[in-house]
Amino acid sequence: MSNAIRFLESLAQDPAFARLSESQRQELLDQLDVAPAQRDALREGDAESLSRLLGGRARMMCLIIAPGDEPDSTTPPPDTDEPGEAPDGEPTGLPEPERAPD
């Protein structure tokens, strides 16, 4: 785990960090053993830049299906495209699945 992630984790776990003054937080960041670009992203609160610098995902989603809300397995959800097609309708480059003859 990177030092930047450990730093963020310790901030989240210890309520004492929430009471630090801005200068105290800056002092902690100055002592942190991370690349200067990571330190700048932490200082600015730039999560997108920090994620990119650490090789994180560009986009992450969390979906929750409550009990009783399961979609019908025979019908695709209305917002999905056909297999082998990107959301914009362009081919994905993946092979089309074989379909049973009608």
C-alpha positions, 0 to 999 in steps of 0.5 A: 500500500502506498504511503499516500493511501496509508496517510489518508487511512490514518486521517479517516481512522483517527478523529484527532486529525480532524482537529488539526490546524491547517499548518499542522496538516501541512507539516504532516504532509511535508514529512510524508514520504511520497512523490512531490506530485502526490503530496501536492494532490493530497495538499489540494484535496485533488482525489482525481489526480491522486488516483491517477498518480497511484494508478487507480481506476478512472471511474468506480461505481457501487450498485446496490440491489435490495432484496426483492428488487432483483431484475428479471434474469430473462430480460436485460435491464433497459439501459444496457446495449446489445452484447458486443456493443459499447454504450455509444453503439460502436463495436467493442472489438469483442466477438459477438456471442453465438445466437441460437437459430430462430 
